[in-house]
């Protein structure tokens, strides 16, 4: 009994320590004078609402009546997304998880095949508690587990038939990586040879134009359907859209209702998405190019600071997000990052550090508007200070 009480007390203490660290992170991010990216994580409710109230009149007539079950501003957002992606129609969804389940089950009905070919690191496999199978009756099959997108041969030669191929662009958990344009077109052609439809998990598709050297509608045009997110890159409150043929989108709206996604009013989220499309979308190429400057400076900074093993992956980021790997335990790195922010006002690594192996951890780095203010020398100076805290 005493041992059980002791274990319970230790668990409570561990949770309390985690909660205290989370609170320190939030406060450090809010108080930091210099960060590479803020997004919507550091703002208070008051700040977020004030920002939306200021920007909304620039993108929509706010004297119109609020939306009801998807009309008005929500319909305007859907039309804007369809135009940007070069698709016949688009449907707004409260979450990307719902949007993609609906898209893939609609395609399964059309192809007569519930199997979905995807990557082992694809979002539905890693972050959605097996929702495709548990909720929608689909059967995911993993084409590869390598830290890259599937190749044309892997798509073409997979031993079981699948009705849909889902490609996550970029593949976040492999380091926000993308194939070349030639590789992507070959993969799509290989899927067509198998009579499979192609669906893009394009949560972050918005920032792929620099890497591919193609406009957004040409990239999206390779797929039969595309999902995009409004908060991951565009700084919206939440929400997603599914774009594709009009008949597919109309069916998707029926399933959206069945899945509980037909909310009474969604104008704050829709307005924040329109603001993101107006303000953030045009700046994403600038963020991507500057992310390459930051990544190079991080590599040089860790080398100059004497860190025996450090990696930036990819070495030249494909988007404005990438990974940094360091030979330390995750909790050591997180504590150093928070202390640096608290003591200097510079929050170099504002994301969580995840364990990548014994004595090895990685963090995701995002370069946004705030990051444009950093020069390469600024980055290297922040790295030197960060490393000093690791050994101090």
Secondary structure, DSSP 8 states (H G I E B T S, - for coil): -HHHHHHHHHHHHHHHHHHHHHHHHHHHHHH-SEES--TTTS--HHHHHHHHHHHHTTTS-TTS---STT-THHHHHHHHHHHHHT-SEEEEES-HHHHHHHHHHHHHHHHT--EEEEETTSHHHHTSTTHHHHTT--EEEEEE-SSS---HHHHHH-SS--SEEEEESSBGGGTSB---HHHHHHHHHHHHHTT-EEEEEETTGGGGHHHHTS-HHHHHTTSSEEEEESSTTT--SS-EEEEE-HHHHHHHHHHHHHTT---S--HHHHHHHHHHHHHTGGGHHHHHHHHHHHHHHHHHHHHHTT-SSEEEESSS-SSSEEEEEESS-HHHHHHHHHHHHHHHSEES--S-EEEEETTEEEEEEE--TGGGG--HHHHHHHHHHHHHHHH-
